Amino acid sequence: MYVPDHFAERELAVLHGWLRQFPFALLVTAAGGDFAASHLPFWLDAERGPQGTLYGHVARANPHWRCLDGATRALAVFSGPHAYVSPRWYERPSVPTWNYVAVHAEGVPRRIEEAGEVRRLLERLTEVYEGEGGFAALPQDVVERLSRGIVAFELPIERLTGKAKLSQNKTAGDRAGVIRGLEGQGDPHALEIAALLRAREAGA
């Protein structure tokens, strides 16, 4: 990912926060000249490893699991909010652009084979999205059937790259115009980008 210095986010706590806030990512591997890509939810253990470890699973029917072999490198692409920015919102003439937040996590994933570890992963993922007690509420036979139908894996993060393209290269007046323009759109993504811009302006 191309990241000019003024768009770079290097604070690990911020990057981890984005991984938790936008946990649905595109996992990409390349083996033998062939690309494989799967859209997956991830769970982050920020305490395991210098940059954290990601956990996920794919359907056993998905051949992508064969690349999760502890040797093939992978890239997990996390996309946050994004919005079109009109040049009409600037004080001075400029060109259209797009503001967005993204994080790339690189590493070598390996499959998790031990049944107890797979169960703990499913419990973590379920509790994140269902809330406390969500996993316990699932019938045991459903859990066992689900466990047999997936391949769980972990991805220790070796490199974490963050980008927040939020009009940092524009003047304060231009950024104010972008905020007004985005808020006038009413689109959820546009409102999220506007909120991020406002937060950065407040902390400037």
DRENPA-3360 file (N, C-alpha, C; in nm, 2 decimals, always signed):
BEGIN
1 = MYVPDHFA = +0.09/-0.12/+0.00/+0.00/+0.00/+0.00/+0.09/+0.12/+0.00 ~ +0.06/+0.21/-0.09/+0.14/+0.34/-0.10/+0.09/+0.43/+0.01 ~ +0.18/+0.48/+0.10/+0.14/+0.56/+0.21/+0.24/+0.68/+0.23 ~ +0.20/+0.79/+0.17/+0.28/+0.91/+0.19/+0.29/+0.94/+0.34 ~ +0.40/+1.01/+0.39/+0.42/+1.03/+0.53/+0.30/+1.10/+0.60 ~ +0.24/+1.20/+0.53/+0.13/+1.27/+0.60/+0.00/+1.19/+0.61 ~ -0.01/+1.08/+0.55/-0.12/+0.99/+0.56/-0.10/+0.87/+0.65 ~ +0.03/+0.85/+0.69/+0.07/+0.73/+0.76/+0.02/+0.73/+0.91;
9 = ERELAVLH = -0.03/+0.62/+0.95/-0.06/+0.60/+1.10/+0.03/+0.49/+1.15 ~ +0.11/+0.52/+1.25/+0.21/+0.43/+1.30/+0.19/+0.39/+1.44 ~ +0.09/+0.45/+1.51/+0.06/+0.43/+1.65/+0.00/+0.29/+1.66 ~ +0.06/+0.19/+1.73/+0.01/+0.06/+1.73/-0.12/+0.05/+1.80 ~ -0.15/+0.13/+1.90/-0.28/+0.12/+1.97/-0.39/+0.17/+1.87 ~ -0.36/+0.27/+1.79/-0.46/+0.32/+1.69/-0.49/+0.21/+1.59 ~ -0.38/+0.15/+1.54/-0.40/+0.04/+1.44/-0.48/-0.08/+1.49 ~ -0.44/-0.12/+1.61/-0.52/-0.23/+1.68/-0.67/-0.19/+1.70;
17 = GWLRQFPF = -0.69/-0.06/+1.73/-0.83/-0.01/+1.74/-0.90/-0.02/+1.61 ~ -0.84/+0.01/+1.50/-0.90/+0.00/+1.37/-0.93/-0.15/+1.34 ~ -0.84/-0.24/+1.37/-0.86/-0.38/+1.34/-0.98/-0.43/+1.42 ~ -1.00/-0.38/+1.54/-1.12/-0.43/+1.62/-1.24/-0.36/+1.56 ~ -1.23/-0.24/+1.52/-1.35/-0.16/+1.48/-1.40/-0.21/+1.34 ~ -1.30/-0.25/+1.25/-1.33/-0.29/+1.12/-1.28/-0.43/+1.10 ~ -1.33/-0.53/+1.16/-1.27/-0.67/+1.17/-1.29/-0.75/+1.04 ~ -1.37/-0.71/+0.95/-1.40/-0.79/+0.83/-1.30/-0.75/+0.73;
25 = ALLVTAAG = -1.21/-0.85/+0.68/-1.10/-0.82/+0.60/-1.09/-0.92/+0.48 ~ -1.01/-0.88/+0.38/-0.98/-0.96/+0.27/-0.84/-1.03/+0.29 ~ -0.84/-1.16/+0.30/-0.72/-1.23/+0.32/-0.67/-1.28/+0.18 ~ -0.55/-1.24/+0.14/-0.49/-1.28/+0.01/-0.36/-1.35/+0.03 ~ -0.35/-1.46/-0.05/-0.22/-1.54/-0.05/-0.19/-1.56/-0.20 ~ -0.06/-1.59/-0.23/-0.02/-1.62/-0.36/+0.08/-1.74/-0.35 ~ +0.04/-1.85/-0.41/+0.12/-1.97/-0.41/+0.12/-2.04/-0.55 ~ +0.24/-2.07/-0.59/+0.26/-2.13/-0.72/+0.20/-2.04/-0.84;
33 = GDFAASHL = +0.21/-1.91/-0.82/+0.16/-1.82/-0.92/+0.01/-1.79/-0.92 ~ -0.06/-1.86/-0.83/-0.21/-1.84/-0.82/-0.24/-1.76/-0.70 ~ -0.33/-1.67/-0.71/-0.39/-1.59/-0.60/-0.51/-1.66/-0.54 ~ -0.52/-1.65/-0.41/-0.64/-1.69/-0.34/-0.68/-1.58/-0.25 ~ -0.81/-1.55/-0.25/-0.86/-1.44/-0.16/-0.99/-1.48/-0.10 ~ -1.00/-1.45/+0.03/-1.13/-1.49/+0.11/-1.16/-1.37/+0.20 ~ -1.29/-1.34/+0.20/-1.34/-1.23/+0.29/-1.38/-1.29/+0.42 ~ -1.32/-1.25/+0.53/-1.33/-1.31/+0.66/-1.34/-1.22/+0.78;
41 = PFWLDAER = -1.41/-1.25/+0.88/-1.40/-1.18/+1.01/-1.27/-1.23/+1.08 ~ -1.21/-1.14/+1.15/-1.09/-1.17/+1.23/-1.11/-1.13/+1.38 ~ -1.03/-1.20/+1.46/-1.03/-1.16/+1.60/-0.88/-1.14/+1.63 ~ -0.85/-1.02/+1.70/-0.72/-0.98/+1.73/-0.68/-1.01/+1.88 ~ -0.57/-1.08/+1.90/-0.51/-1.09/+2.03/-0.39/-1.00/+2.03 ~ -0.41/-0.88/+2.08/-0.30/-0.77/+2.08/-0.18/-0.81/+2.16 ~ -0.20/-0.90/+2.26/-0.09/-0.93/+2.35/+0.00/-1.04/+2.30 ~ -0.04/-1.11/+2.20/+0.05/-1.22/+2.15/+0.13/-1.17/+2.03;
49 = GPQGTLYG = +0.26/-1.16/+2.06/+0.36/-1.11/+1.96/+0.37/-0.96/+1.96 ~ +0.49/-0.91/+1.91/+0.52/-0.77/+1.91/+0.41/-0.68/+1.85 ~ +0.34/-0.73/+1.75/+0.24/-0.65/+1.68/+0.10/-0.72/+1.69 ~ +0.09/-0.82/+1.76/-0.04/-0.89/+1.78/-0.05/-1.01/+1.69 ~ -0.16/-1.09/+1.71/-0.19/-1.21/+1.63/-0.33/-1.20/+1.59 ~ -0.36/-1.23/+1.46/-0.50/-1.24/+1.41/-0.54/-1.38/+1.41 ~ -0.67/-1.41/+1.44/-0.73/-1.54/+1.43/-0.85/-1.54/+1.34 ~ -0.87/-1.65/+1.27/-0.99/-1.65/+1.18/-1.01/-1.80/+1.14;
57 = HVARANPH = -1.11/-1.82/+1.05/-1.13/-1.95/+1.00/-1.20/-1.94/+0.86 ~ -1.18/-2.04/+0.78/-1.24/-2.05/+0.65/-1.32/-2.18/+0.64 ~ -1.42/-2.19/+0.55/-1.49/-2.31/+0.54/-1.40/-2.42/+0.48 ~ -1.42/-2.54/+0.54/-1.33/-2.65/+0.49/-1.35/-2.68/+0.34 ~ -1.47/-2.64/+0.29/-1.49/-2.66/+0.14/-1.41/-2.55/+0.06 ~ -1.36/-2.45/+0.13/-1.28/-2.34/+0.06/-1.14/-2.39/+0.04 ~ -1.09/-2.41/-0.08/-0.95/-2.46/-0.09/-0.84/-2.36/-0.05 ~ -0.88/-2.24/-0.01/-0.78/-2.15/+0.04/-0.71/-2.20/+0.16;
65 = WRCLDGAT = -0.78/-2.29/+0.24/-0.71/-2.34/+0.36/-0.58/-2.41/+0.34 ~ -0.56/-2.46/+0.22/-0.44/-2.53/+0.19/-0.32/-2.43/+0.19 ~ -0.34/-2.30/+0.17/-0.23/-2.20/+0.17/-0.20/-2.16/+0.32 ~ -0.28/-2.20/+0.41/-0.25/-2.16/+0.55/-0.16/-2.27/+0.61 ~ -0.04/-2.28/+0.56/+0.04/-2.39/+0.59/+0.17/-2.36/+0.67 ~ +0.17/-2.24/+0.72/+0.29/-2.20/+0.80/+0.41/-2.17/+0.72 ~ +0.39/-2.16/+0.59/+0.50/-2.12/+0.50/+0.47/-2.02/+0.39 ~ +0.34/-2.01/+0.36/+0.29/-1.92/+0.26/+0.26/-1.78/+0.32;
73 = RALAVFSG = +0.32/-1.68/+0.27/+0.29/-1.54/+0.32/+0.15/-1.50/+0.28 ~ +0.09/-1.42/+0.37/-0.05/-1.37/+0.35/-0.06/-1.22/+0.38 ~ -0.16/-1.16/+0.32/-0.19/-1.02/+0.34/-0.33/-1.01/+0.38 ~ -0.36/-0.95/+0.49/-0.50/-0.92/+0.53/-0.53/-0.77/+0.52 ~ -0.63/-0.74/+0.44/-0.66/-0.60/+0.41/-0.79/-0.56/+0.48 ~ -0.77/-0.47/+0.57/-0.89/-0.42/+0.65/-0.92/-0.28/+0.60 ~ -1.05/-0.26/+0.56/-1.10/-0.14/+0.51/-1.19/-0.07/+0.60 ~ -1.17/+0.05/+0.64/-1.25/+0.13/+0.72/-1.35/+0.21/+0.64;
81 = PHAYVSPR = -1.40/+0.32/+0.70/-1.49/+0.41/+0.63/-1.42/+0.48/+0.51 ~ -1.50/+0.52/+0.41/-1.44/+0.59/+0.29/-1.55/+0.68/+0.23 ~ -1.50/+0.78/+0.17/-1.60/+0.87/+0.11/-1.54/+0.96/+0.00 ~ -1.62/+0.99/-0.10/-1.57/+1.08/-0.21/-1.56/+1.22/-0.16 ~ -1.46/+1.29/-0.20/-1.44/+1.43/-0.17/-1.45/+1.52/-0.29 ~ -1.54/+1.61/-0.30/-1.57/+1.69/-0.41/-1.47/+1.81/-0.41 ~ -1.41/+1.85/-0.52/-1.33/+1.97/-0.52/-1.41/+2.10/-0.50 ~ -1.54/+2.09/-0.51/-1.63/+2.21/-0.48/-1.62/+2.25/-0.33;
89 = WYERPSVP = -1.58/+2.16/-0.25/-1.57/+2.18/-0.10/-1.45/+2.26/-0.06 ~ -1.35/+2.28/-0.15/-1.23/+2.35/-0.12/-1.24/+2.50/-0.14 ~ -1.15/+2.57/-0.07/-1.14/+2.71/-0.09/-1.08/+2.75/-0.22 ~ -0.99/+2.67/-0.27/-0.92/+2.69/-0.39/-0.94/+2.58/-0.49 ~ -0.94/+2.60/-0.62/-0.96/+2.49/-0.72/-0.86/+2.37/-0.69 ~ -0.92/+2.25/-0.71/-0.84/+2.13/-0.69/-0.90/+2.02/-0.77 ~ -0.87/+1.90/-0.73/-0.93/+1.78/-0.81/-1.01/+1.69/-0.71 ~ -1.10/+1.61/-0.77/-1.17/+1.52/-0.68/-1.07/+1.41/-0.62;
97 = TWNYVAVH = -1.11/+1.36/-0.51/-1.03/+1.26/-0.44/-1.12/+1.17/-0.36 ~ -1.06/+1.08/-0.28/-1.13/+0.99/-0.19/-1.06/+0.99/-0.06 ~ -1.13/+1.00/+0.05/-1.07/+0.99/+0.18/-1.11/+0.85/+0.24 ~ -1.02/+0.79/+0.31/-1.04/+0.66/+0.36/-0.94/+0.62/+0.47 ~ -0.98/+0.51/+0.54/-0.89/+0.45/+0.64/-0.87/+0.30/+0.60 ~ -0.74/+0.26/+0.61/-0.71/+0.12/+0.57/-0.59/+0.07/+0.66 ~ -0.59/-0.06/+0.68/-0.48/-0.13/+0.75/-0.44/-0.25/+0.68 ~ -0.31/-0.28/+0.65/-0.27/-0.40/+0.59/-0.18/-0.48/+0.70;
105 = AEGVPRRI = -0.22/-0.60/+0.72/-0.15/-0.69/+0.81/-0.08/-0.80/+0.73 ~ +0.05/-0.82/+0.75/+0.12/-0.92/+0.67/+0.18/-1.02/+0.77 ~ +0.19/-1.15/+0.73/+0.25/-1.25/+0.81/+0.23/-1.39/+0.74 ~ +0.27/-1.49/+0.81/+0.26/-1.63/+0.76/+0.16/-1.71/+0.85 ~ +0.04/-1.73/+0.80/-0.07/-1.80/+0.87/-0.04/-1.95/+0.89 ~ -0.08/-2.01/+0.99/-0.07/-2.15/+1.01/-0.21/-2.20/+1.06 ~ -0.24/-2.32/+1.02/-0.36/-2.38/+1.06/-0.36/-2.42/+1.21 ~ -0.48/-2.41/+1.28/-0.49/-2.46/+1.41/-0.57/-2.59/+1.41;
113 = EEAGEVRR = -0.50/-2.70/+1.45/-0.56/-2.83/+1.44/-0.62/-2.88/+1.57 ~ -0.57/-2.84/+1.69/-0.61/-2.90/+1.81/-0.76/-2.85/+1.84 ~ -0.84/-2.95/+1.87/-0.98/-2.93/+1.89/-1.02/-2.82/+1.99 ~ -0.94/-2.83/+2.10/-0.97/-2.73/+2.21/-0.94/-2.59/+2.17 ~ -0.83/-2.57/+2.09/-0.80/-2.44/+2.04/-0.90/-2.39/+1.94 ~ -0.95/-2.48/+1.85/-1.05/-2.44/+1.76/-1.18/-2.39/+1.83 ~ -1.21/-2.47/+1.93/-1.33/-2.43/+2.01/-1.32/-2.30/+2.08 ~ -1.20/-2.27/+2.13/-1.17/-2.14/+2.20/-1.18/-2.02/+2.10;
121 = LLERLTEV = -1.13/-2.05/+1.97/-1.14/-1.95/+1.87/-1.29/-1.92/+1.84 ~ -1.37/-2.02/+1.82/-1.51/-2.00/+1.79/-1.58/-1.93/+1.90 ~ -1.54/-1.96/+2.02/-1.60/-1.89/+2.14/-1.57/-1.74/+2.14 ~ -1.44/-1.71/+2.11/-1.40/-1.57/+2.11/-1.48/-1.49/+2.00 ~ -1.48/-1.55/+1.88/-1.55/-1.48/+1.77/-1.70/-1.46/+1.80 ~ -1.76/-1.57/+1.85/-1.90/-1.56/+1.88/-1.93/-1.46/+1.99 ~ -1.85/-1.46/+2.10/-1.87/-1.36/+2.20/-1.85/-1.22/+2.16 ~ -1.76/-1.20/+2.06/-1.74/-1.06/+2.01/-1.87/-1.01/+1.95;
129 = YEGEGGFA = -1.93/-1.09/+1.87/-2.05/-1.04/+1.79/-2.18/-1.07/+1.85 ~ -2.19/-1.18/+1.94/-2.32/-1.21/+2.00/-2.33/-1.15/+2.14 ~ -2.21/-1.12/+2.20/-2.21/-1.07/+2.34/-2.18/-1.19/+2.43 ~ -2.16/-1.16/+2.56/-2.13/-1.26/+2.66/-2.24/-1.36/+2.67 ~ -2.21/-1.49/+2.67/-2.30/-1.59/+2.68/-2.35/-1.64/+2.54 ~ -2.31/-1.57/+2.43/-2.36/-1.61/+2.30/-2.32/-1.75/+2.26 ~ -2.19/-1.78/+2.29/-2.14/-1.91/+2.25/-2.20/-2.02/+2.34 ~ -2.22/-2.00/+2.47/-2.28/-2.10/+2.55/-2.42/-2.13/+2.51;
137 = ALPQDVVE = -2.49/-2.03/+2.45/-2.63/-2.05/+2.41/-2.64/-2.15/+2.29 ~ -2.53/-2.17/+2.22/-2.54/-2.26/+2.10/-2.55/-2.40/+2.14 ~ -2.64/-2.48/+2.08/-2.64/-2.63/+2.11/-2.51/-2.69/+2.08 ~ -2.47/-2.79/+2.17/-2.34/-2.86/+2.16/-2.33/-2.92/+2.02 ~ -2.43/-2.98/+1.97/-2.42/-3.05/+1.84/-2.40/-2.96/+1.73 ~ -2.45/-2.83/+1.74/-2.42/-2.73/+1.64/-2.27/-2.69/+1.64 ~ -2.22/-2.67/+1.76/-2.08/-2.64/+1.78/-1.99/-2.74/+1.72 ~ -2.02/-2.87/+1.75/-1.94/-2.98/+1.69/-1.95/-2.99/+1.54;
145 = RLSRGIVA = -2.06/-2.97/+1.49/-2.08/-2.97/+1.34/-2.01/-2.85/+1.28 ~ -2.02/-2.73/+1.34/-1.95/-2.62/+1.29/-1.80/-2.64/+1.29 ~ -1.75/-2.69/+1.40/-1.60/-2.72/+1.41/-1.55/-2.81/+1.31 ~ -1.63/-2.91/+1.27/-1.58/-3.00/+1.16/-1.59/-2.94/+1.03 ~ -1.67/-2.83/+1.01/-1.69/-2.77/+0.88/-1.59/-2.65/+0.85 ~ -1.50/-2.63/+0.94/-1.41/-2.51/+0.92/-1.27/-2.55/+0.94 ~ -1.18/-2.46/+0.89/-1.04/-2.47/+0.92/-0.99/-2.34/+0.99 ~ -0.95/-2.35/+1.11/-0.91/-2.24/+1.19/-0.76/-2.21/+1.17;
153 = FELPIERL = -0.73/-2.08/+1.18/-0.59/-2.05/+1.17/-0.55/-1.92/+1.25 ~ -0.42/-1.91/+1.27/-0.37/-1.78/+1.33/-0.27/-1.72/+1.23 ~ -0.26/-1.59/+1.24/-0.17/-1.51/+1.16/-0.09/-1.41/+1.25 ~ +0.03/-1.45/+1.29/+0.11/-1.36/+1.37/+0.15/-1.24/+1.28 ~ +0.12/-1.12/+1.33/+0.15/-1.00/+1.24/+0.29/-0.97/+1.24 ~ +0.35/-0.97/+1.12/+0.49/-0.94/+1.11/+0.51/-0.79/+1.07 ~ +0.41/-0.74/+0.99/+0.42/-0.60/+0.95/+0.28/-0.55/+0.94 ~ +0.26/-0.43/+1.00/+0.13/-0.36/+1.01/+0.14/-0.22/+0.95;
161 = TGKAKLSQ = +0.07/-0.20/+0.85/+0.07/-0.07/+0.78/-0.06/+0.00/+0.78 ~ -0.06/+0.12/+0.83/-0.19/+0.19/+0.85/-0.19/+0.32/+0.76 ~ -0.31/+0.35/+0.71/-0.32/+0.47/+0.63/-0.45/+0.54/+0.66 ~ -0.45/+0.67/+0.69/-0.57/+0.75/+0.72/-0.56/+0.87/+0.62 ~ -0.62/+0.86/+0.51/-0.62/+0.97/+0.41/-0.74/+1.06/+0.45 ~ -0.71/+1.17/+0.52/-0.81/+1.25/+0.58/-0.78/+1.40/+0.55 ~ -0.74/+1.43/+0.43/-0.72/+1.57/+0.38/-0.61/+1.64/+0.46 ~ -0.51/+1.56/+0.52/-0.40/+1.62/+0.59/-0.32/+1.71/+0.51;
169 = NKTAGDRA = -0.32/+1.69/+0.38/-0.23/+1.77/+0.29/-0.31/+1.90/+0.24 ~ -0.42/+1.93/+0.30/-0.50/+2.05/+0.26/-0.49/+2.15/+0.37 ~ -0.53/+2.27/+0.34/-0.54/+2.38/+0.44/-0.65/+2.36/+0.54 ~ -0.64/+2.43/+0.65/-0.75/+2.42/+0.75/-0.88/+2.46/+0.69 ~ -0.88/+2.56/+0.61/-1.00/+2.60/+0.54/-1.06/+2.50/+0.45 ~ -0.97/+2.43/+0.38/-1.02/+2.32/+0.29/-1.08/+2.21/+0.37 ~ -1.01/+2.17/+0.48/-1.06/+2.06/+0.56/-1.19/+2.10/+0.62 ~ -1.21/+2.22/+0.66/-1.34/+2.26/+0.71/-1.45/+2.25/+0.61;
177 = GVIRGLEG = -1.42/+2.28/+0.49/-1.51/+2.26/+0.38/-1.54/+2.12/+0.35 ~ -1.44/+2.03/+0.36/-1.46/+1.89/+0.34/-1.55/+1.83/+0.45 ~ -1.53/+1.88/+0.57/-1.62/+1.83/+0.68/-1.76/+1.87/+0.65 ~ -1.79/+2.00/+0.62/-1.92/+2.04/+0.59/-1.98/+1.96/+0.47 ~ -1.90/+1.94/+0.37/-1.95/+1.87/+0.25/-1.99/+1.73/+0.29 ~ -1.90/+1.66/+0.36/-1.93/+1.52/+0.40/-2.05/+1.51/+0.49 ~ -2.06/+1.60/+0.58/-2.18/+1.59/+0.67/-2.31/+1.62/+0.60 ~ -2.30/+1.70/+0.49/-2.42/+1.73/+0.41/-2.47/+1.61/+0.33;
185 = QGDPHALE = -2.38/+1.51/+0.31/-2.42/+1.39/+0.23/-2.51/+1.30/+0.30 ~ -2.50/+1.29/+0.43/-2.58/+1.20/+0.51/-2.55/+1.05/+0.50 ~ -2.46/+1.02/+0.41/-2.41/+0.88/+0.40/-2.34/+0.84/+0.52 ~ -2.36/+0.71/+0.58/-2.29/+0.67/+0.70/-2.14/+0.68/+0.69 ~ -2.08/+0.63/+0.57/-1.94/+0.64/+0.56/-1.89/+0.78/+0.56 ~ -1.96/+0.87/+0.49/-1.92/+1.01/+0.48/-1.93/+1.07/+0.62 ~ -2.03/+1.04/+0.70/-2.04/+1.09/+0.83/-1.92/+1.04/+0.92 ~ -1.88/+0.91/+0.90/-1.77/+0.86/+0.98/-1.64/+0.93/+0.94;
193 = IAALLRAR = -1.62/+0.95/+0.81/-1.50/+1.02/+0.77/-1.50/+1.17/+0.83 ~ -1.61/+1.23/+0.82/-1.63/+1.37/+0.88/-1.59/+1.37/+1.03 ~ -1.64/+1.27/+1.10/-1.61/+1.26/+1.24/-1.46/+1.24/+1.27 ~ -1.40/+1.16/+1.19/-1.25/+1.14/+1.20/-1.18/+1.27/+1.17 ~ -1.22/+1.34/+1.07/-1.16/+1.47/+1.04/-1.18/+1.57/+1.16 ~ -1.30/+1.57/+1.21/-1.33/+1.66/+1.33/-1.24/+1.63/+1.45 ~ -1.23/+1.50/+1.47/-1.14/+1.45/+1.58/-1.00/+1.49/+1.57 ~ -0.95/+1.48/+1.44/-0.81/+1.52/+1.42/-0.79/+1.67/+1.43;
201 = EAGA = -0.89/+1.75/+1.38/-0.88/+1.89/+1.39/-0.88/+1.94/+1.54 ~ -0.96/+1.87/+1.62/-0.97/+1.90/+1.76/-0.84/+1.87/+1.83 ~ -0.77/+1.77/+1.79/-0.64/+1.73/+1.85/-0.52/+1.80/+1.79 ~ -0.54/+1.88/+1.69/-0.43/+1.95/+1.62/-0.37/+2.05/+1.71;
% end
